[in-house]
Amino acid sequence: MSSAALIDTAANPRRERLQQLGRRALWRLGGGILVLWAVATLTFFALRLMPGDPVQAILGGPSGNPTPETIAEATREYGLDKPLAVQYALYLGRLLQGDLGVSYSQHLPVTRVLAEQSWPTLELTFSALALSWLLVLALTVLTAGRRRRLSSLASLAETVSAALPHFWLGILLLAVFAFGLRWFPPAGSDGWRTLVLPSFALAIPLAGFIAQVTRESLDLTLEQPFVLTARTRGLSDVAVRFKHALRHAVLPGISLSGWAIGALISGAVVIEVIFSRKGLGRQLFQAVQAQDLPLTIGISLVVAAGYVLANIVVDLLYHWVDPRQQGNAA
């Protein structure tokens, strides 16, 4: 067999695997579009059924004291005088054109508000995710398969961490490290020091949850024959854990990372309010209070899109890391 034929034979499995992952990505992307439509629809009707008058929110709330003529004009301008089904159809049409409308409460294009507020939330989310994985690896890789007492203490710490509510942990961190020790600022979004406490408030419960799954997987992996073979070759315990066992043990944790990003973004709603941070979470809280329909739907769509994209990436990464999933990638 010629060298060209050997290269082609070796390349075919990789090419086929990439094609399978591409088809899976397209399939998941189609499902993600349906999710975005469902989010836009549910948010639209939920806000329309809430008590209160959206026209009042547009005109500055009850304190604005708008005249009947002003109310009637605003109602016509925003299409609120049309039947609900017509309003829904018109809104979907604008969404398909990429028009998210104008915020009722801020009187700015929703796209501009999203552009200004997305980065602080992304910064907080990915900082918390990276920190949670550092805590997971430090806790599980160093204690799994060790003496029973050490492993039990670490498992107890994971269980307690996973049960901690974000809001309670955030208030506790504020009381101790911001108001008590004064190590970090209690509020704001400028500089890395303002990111530390909110990141820990989000990361600790998530790390406890992922660590529980990773520990169980790592305990089982350390008993596999390939790990014993690696030990007989003279590899150190640290090398065996990080080079051989960890790749298999983190697969359940990787599959949970897509869900984790959604959980972090939802938790950011509370954390951004507690720490007075800029971001989509705080904006969403304020938009719902003000019945700001365009801004609420815009933020909901961005959060849902991020959740869908994260799940697609995590799903593809899982199938790429685990060769056993190659046959199921289609």
N, C-alpha and C positions, 0 to 999 in steps of 0.2 A: 504494500500500500504506500502511495506517495506521501510526501510530507504535507502537500496541499490537502489531500484527502483527510489526513489525520487532524489537521487544523480545523477543517470544515466539520468533521465529526465531533470534535471537542466544542466547537462554537455552537452547534445546533441545540444542545440542551439549554445553554444559557439564553439563546435567542428565543427558544420556545417558552422558556420561563418568563422572560420579559414580556412576550406577547400575551401570556396568560395573565400576568399582573396588569397589563394595560387594559385587557378586556374586563378584568375585575374592577379596575378603577372607574371605567366608563359606566359599568353597572351600578356601582355605589354612587357615582355622581348623579345618575338619573334618580335614584332614590332620594338623594339629598335635595334635588330640586322639588320633589314632592313634599319633603319636610318643610322647606322654606315656604311653599304655598300654604301648607297647613298652619304654620306659625303666623303668617300674615292674616289668614282668614280668622283664626281663633282670636288673635289680638284685636282685630278690627271689630268683630261683633261683641267681644267682651267689654271693650271700652264704650261702645255705643249703648250697651245695656246698663252701664253704670249709672247710678243716680247723679243728677247734676246736669247743667247745661254747658256744652262745649263752647257755645258762643260767648258765654260769660268768661270762660278761660281765655278765649282769643282776645277779648276786650279788656283784659286785666283783672278779672275776678269781680266779685260783688263791690269791692271798694272803688272800682272804676266808675260806677254810676253812669252807665251808657244810656243814651236816650233811646226810645223805641225806634226812631229812624235809623240810628247807628246799628242797633241790633238787627233790624231787617236788612240793612245793606250788607253787614258781615255774613248774615245767613245766606244771602244770595251769592256773595262773592266766593264763599267756601263750599257752595253746593249743598249746604245742609238743609235746604228747603226741598230737595229731591227725595223720592222714596229711598229707603235703606238699601234695597237691591240695586238701584241705579248708582247710589254712592259707592257701593262695593265694586260694581263693574267698572266705574270710572277710576277708582283707586287702583284696581288691578291693572288697568290699561296704562296708568302712569308708572306703576312699578315695572312693567315690562319694558318701558322706555327708559328706565333708570332714573325716573323722577320720584324722589321720596317726599317731595312737598316742602312746605315751610313750617317751621316750629310755631305752634300757637303761642307759647309762653315766651320764647326768646326772639321771635320775629326774624329768624335767620334760616337760610336753607338747611335742611336736615343734614345734607351731605357735608356742609361746613362744620356743623356741630360734631358730627361723627369723626371728621378728620382731626379736629382739635382734641377730642376726648379719647380716641382709640388708643393712642400710644401709652398713656399712663396705665390703662387697664391691661394692655398687652405686657408692659414692663412688669407689672405686679404679678400677672398670671404666670409668666414664664420664669420669673425669679422664684416664685413659690414652688413651681413644678420642679425646677432644678434643685432647690433646697430640699424638697421632700425626698427626691431620689438620693441625694447625698446622705440624708438621715437614714433612709432605707438601707443603703449599701453599708453604711457604718455600723448599723445595728444588727443586720442579719448576717452579713458575710463574716463578721468578726465573732459572732456568738452562736450561730447555728452549728449544731453537731458538737458543741463543747460540753463541758460538765453540766449535769442536769440542773443544778441550782442556778448557774449563770444563764442558761437557756430559758429557764422558767421566769427569772427576773426580767429578761429582755422581752419575753412574750407578754408578761404582765404590763410592761411599759407600753408595748404596742397596743394592747387592748384599751388601756386608759387613754392613750393619745387619740385613738380612733373615736372614742366616745365624747371627746371634748367639743362643745359647740363653738363655732367660730366667734360669735359675738362675745361669749363669756371669756374666751381666751384672749380676744383683742382687748377687752376692758382690763383683764388681769395684767397683760403686758404693759398697757398704758400706766396702770397704777404703780407697778414695780419699777419699770425701766425708764419711763418718761417723767412721771411726777415724783417718784421716790428717789431713785438713783440719779435721775437726770442724765442718763447716758445718751438718749435719743430724743429728738423732738416729738412732741405729742401729735402734731398735725402738719399738713403741707405735702407738697409733691415735688419739691426742689431738692435735688441732691440724693446721694445714695443712702444717707443716714435716715431720711424719711421713709425709705423703702424697707428697712430692716424689720421693724416690728410688724407692719402689715403682712410681710412675706412669711414670717414665722407664725403669725396667727392663722394663715391659710395652710401653711405647709405641714405643721405638726399633726393635725387630725388626718390629713391625707397620707402622710408618711406612716402613721400607725396602721391605717387600713391596708395600704399596699404592702407594708412589711409583714403583716399577718399572712398574706397570700404567698409572698416571696419566701418567707421562712419555711413554710410547709413544703414548698417546691424544692428549696435548697436542701432540706433534710433528706428528702427522697433522692435527690440527685447525688448527694454525697455517698449514698449506699449503692450506686450503680457500678457495674463491673468496669466501665471505662475509667472511672475515678480511681478504683483500686489499682488498675493497670498503670495509671499515671503516677500513683504513689510508689509503685514497685520500680519505676524507672528512676527514682531518686529525686523527684521534684519535691520542693518544699510545700508545706501545707498552704501557705499563702498563694503560691503559684498554682497549685491544684484548684484552689477555690476561685481565683480570678480568671485563670486561663481556660479552665475546663468546665467546672461546675456552674459558674455564674451565667454563662451564655444560655444554658438550658433552664436555669432557675428563674431568670428574669422574664421568661416568655409570658407567664400569667400577668406579671406586673405591666409589661408592655401592652398587653391587650386591654388593661384597665386604664392606660394613660389617656385614651380618647375620652372615656367617661370622666377621668380626673380633670381634664381641661374644662369640660362643662361644669363640673362641680366647683372648680376654682372661680370660674366667671360668675356663677350664681352666688358663691360666697363673697365675691368682691363687692356685690351690692351692699351688703352689711358692713364689710370692712372699710370700704371707701367712705361710708357715712360716719362710722366711728372715728376714723382717723382724718376726716375732713380732706380727703384726697380728691383730686380731679379724676375723672374717668367715666366710663359708660355706666357703671353700676350706680354711682351717685346720680348721674343724669337720668337714668331710668326711674329711680325712686322719685325724683322731683317731677318727672314728666307724668307719671301715673297720678301723683297727687294733683297736678294741674290739669288732668284730663287732656294732655297734649297728645292727640292721636298720631299725627305724623312722626313726631319724635319717638314716641313709644314703639310704634311699629318699626321705624328705622333701626332703633337700637336692638329690638328683638330679632330682626332679620340679620343684623351683623353678628349678634351673639350666636344665633342658630347656624349661620354660615361658617363661623369659626369652629363651632362644635362639629358640624358635618365634615369640614375639611380635616380637622384633627383626627376624626375617626377613620377617614379614608387613608390618611398618611400612616396612622398606627396600624391599621389593618394590613396595608401593603408591607410595612416594616416587619410585622409579625410573620407574614408569609415568606418574606425574604430571609429573615434570620433563621427560621425553622424550615429546613429542607423537606421535612416530612409533609409540609403543607403544599408542596409543589403541585401535587395532583389535584388539590382542591382549589387552586387559584383561579380556575376558570369561572 
